[in-house]
Amino acid sequence: MQEWARDRAAPLTELMASCFPGEDLSEDELVACCWDDPGVVFALDDESGVVAAVARGTTAYVKLLGVEPHVRRLGRGRELLAAAERWARDAGCTMVVPGPSAPFYLWPGVDVRWTPALSLFESAGYGAVGAELNLSCSTSHRADPPDGVVVERVIEDDDAAAVVAFCARAFPHWVPEVERGIEHAACLAARAASGDVIGFCCHSVNRAGWVGPMATDPTHQRGGVGTALLSAACRDLRAAGHADAEIAWVSTVAFYAKAAGASVSRVFRTFVKPLA
C-alpha cells in the first residue's frame, strides 16, 4: 500500500476512467475532492486500485474507492477499504460513511447500479440506512423571473459577500460550496426589487454539469424564483455543451419535477459502519 500525493493526480484520473467508465471524472474534480480537501489517498502497490477518505469530526467518509475491472473479486477492494478504516481509527473517527463527504464529494452515496460496490460494503459490515436521489432535466428549460426579481451571475465582490451572507443566515451548511461556485463564476443569485438576495443556484461545483446547491428564501418560495434560478443554470450548462442538467442530492423532488419536468436519474444507497 502506498499513499498518493497531489502529483499523482494524472494517474488517478486515468485509473478512475477505467474503474468508472461514463462518470467522466476530470483531473480538476479529483484534485479538488482528494487534495484540496485534506484527507488521505491510498493506492495498491501495483496501482490497480485506490481509495480516498477524509475525517470530519468523528465521522470518516470514503470519497472514492475504485479497483480496475480485471483484478476485481480478488480482495483488492477489501484491502483498500481496510486501509481507509485503519486511517479513520487513527484519526479518532468512530464511524465510516461511503460517499456524501460534502462540501467536497463525487457522489452522495453508493450508486445502486454498482453491484460490486454494494456487495463490498455489505460484506465489510456496512449497514444501509437510507438513499439519496439525483434528478435530471433538459438544459432547454427556460423560465423568466417573477416581476421585480432579477437573476444575475455573481461576479462583483459586494455581490459575492451578500450571497454568502444570505447563505450563512439561512443555509450555513452550504457556505463552502457556494463560495466555490462563486470562485468558478458558476453561482447565480436572485435579488428582489429592494436589492436583497432572495435565492441562489450554483452548478459544476463538485461535478461538471451537476446543479447544486440551490435555495430560495422561504418567504419567496412558490413564486417562480427557484424556477428562474434553475433556468439560468440550465442556460449556462447548455452553452457548455450539456444536454441535461444533473440535479444533485435532491431533497424536494416535487419542485424540480413541476418546475422543469425533472425525473429521477440516479439513486444512491447510504451506508454506515461503526468503528469498534
Stockholm file with secondary structure:
# STOCKHOLM 1.0

chainA/1-276         MQEWARDRAAPLTELMASCFPGEDLSEDELVACCWDDPGVVFALDDESGVVAAVARGTTAYVKLLGVEPHVRRLGRGRELLAAAERWARDAGCTMVVPGPSAPFYLWPGVDVRWTPALSLFESAGYGAVGAELNLSCSTSHRADPPDGVVVERVIEDDDAAAVVAFCARAFPHWVPEVERGIEHAACLAARAASGDVIGFCCHSVNRAGWVGPMATDPTHQRGGVGTALLSAACRDLRAAGHADAEIAWVSTVAFYAKAAGASVSRVFRTFVKPLA
#=GR chainA/1-276 SS CEECCGGGHHHHHHHHHHHSTTSCCCHHHHHIIIIISCCEEEECTTSSEEEEEEEETTEEEEEEEEECGGGTTSSHHHHHHHHHHHHHHHTTCSEEEESCCTTSCSCSSEETTCHHHHHHHHHTTCEEEEEEEEEEEETTCCCCCCTTCEEEECCSHHHHHHHHHHHHHHCGGGHHHHHHHHHTTCEEEEECTTSCEEEEEEESSSSTTEEEEEEECGGGTTTTHHHHHHHHHHHHHHHTTCSEEEEEEESCHHHHHHHHCCEEEEEEEEEEEECC
#=GC SS_cons         CEECCGGGHHHHHHHHHHHSTTSCCCHHHHHIIIIISCCEEEECTTSSEEEEEEEETTEEEEEEEEECGGGTTSSHHHHHHHHHHHHHHHTTCSEEEESCCTTSCSCSSEETTCHHHHHHHHHTTCEEEEEEEEEEEETTCCCCCCTTCEEEECCSHHHHHHHHHHHHHHCGGGHHHHHHHHHTTCEEEEECTTSCEEEEEEESSSSTTEEEEEEECGGGTTTTHHHHHHHHHHHHHHHTTCSEEEEEEESCHHHHHHHHCCEEEEEEEEEEEECC
//
